Amino acid sequence: MSTPFLMESHEEKVASPSLRFSTPSGIAWLRDSAGIFVFCPECQKYWLLAGLEADLWDWIVLGHPWDDMIKRFALLTDASEEAARQGIFRFIRYLVQEEIWVEAS
């Protein structure tokens, strides 16, 4: 499955893997066989993360080590570790742009 936020771009900035994110109050998610259903009753928005996006969500929220996530992503996408790192950053930026995650203070 190819999604816009996981497509390769050659002008990516590298973010610090030590950044901390959390979900704003009101955001909830449910995992089922279709993937991750994220919803915000307050703003009446929802998102469905499926396939690799659902895997990334799980790895991040379960606290998997950064290097392990990069290696798994690279293996699953048949990409280099640098391309995998950028793909994960794009996914995180997507979650932040959609206001699913906010930077924790």
N, C-alpha and C positions, 0 to 999 in steps of 0.2 A: 504494500500500500504506500503510495507516494503522496505526501501532503506538502503544501507550500512551505511550512516552517521547517521541514526537514530537507528541503532541496539545497544543493550545494551553492554557496556564494563565495566568490573569491575576495570579497572585501569585508571579512569578518574581523571583529575586534575580540580579543581574548578576555574573558571575564575571570575574576578570581573564584576558584572553586570553594573558597572559604565564606562566600556570601551566604547568609541565612535567609530563608523565605518561610512564610507561613500563609495559611489561608485566612482571608478576612472573616470576621464573624458573619454567619448567615450562609457561608458556602459549605456544602456537604457533598459527599460522594458515595457511590455505591458500586461495588464490583460484582459483575455477573458474567455469564458466558459470552456476552457480546462485547464486553470491555468495561470501561470505567464511565459511569454516568455521573457527571459533575453538575450540580445545580445550585442556583441562588434564588430562593423563594422571594427575597426582598426585591431583587432587580428583575425578577421573572425572566431569567436567562438560564440556558443549559448548554452543555457540551457533551459530546460522546467521544471518548478517546478509545481507539481500538488498535489492535495489533501492536506494533512497536511503540506507539505513543502510550498505550496502556502499560506496556512493560516498563518504559521509562518512568512513568508515574510511580509504579510499584517500587522500582529500585530506589528512587529518590526518597519517597515517603517512608520506606522501610529502613533507610539509612545505610544502604550498601556503600562500600568504599568507592570513592571517585574513580580510582584506577580500574577497579573491577567493572564499573559501569561502562567505562570507555572501551575496555577490552571486549565486553559482551556486545556492545553496540557495533564495534568494528567487525566482529565475527558475524553478527546477524546481517549486516549490510554489505559485507565483503568490501570494506573500506579501510583506509589507513587509520591509525589511532588519532592522528590530527584531524582527519575528516570526521571521525566519530566524536571527538571533543567538540568540534564546531556544531555538529548536529544536535548534541545535547544542549549546548548553549542556545541554539535557535529555538529548541523546544521550551527551555526555561523562559526565554524572551517572549515567546508566544503566550505562555501562562501568565506572565507579568502584564503584557499588553492587554490581555483579556480580563485582567484584574481577578484571575483565579488565585494567583499567588501575589503577595506583596513582600517587599524586603522587610525582614524583621529588624527591629532596632535594638 
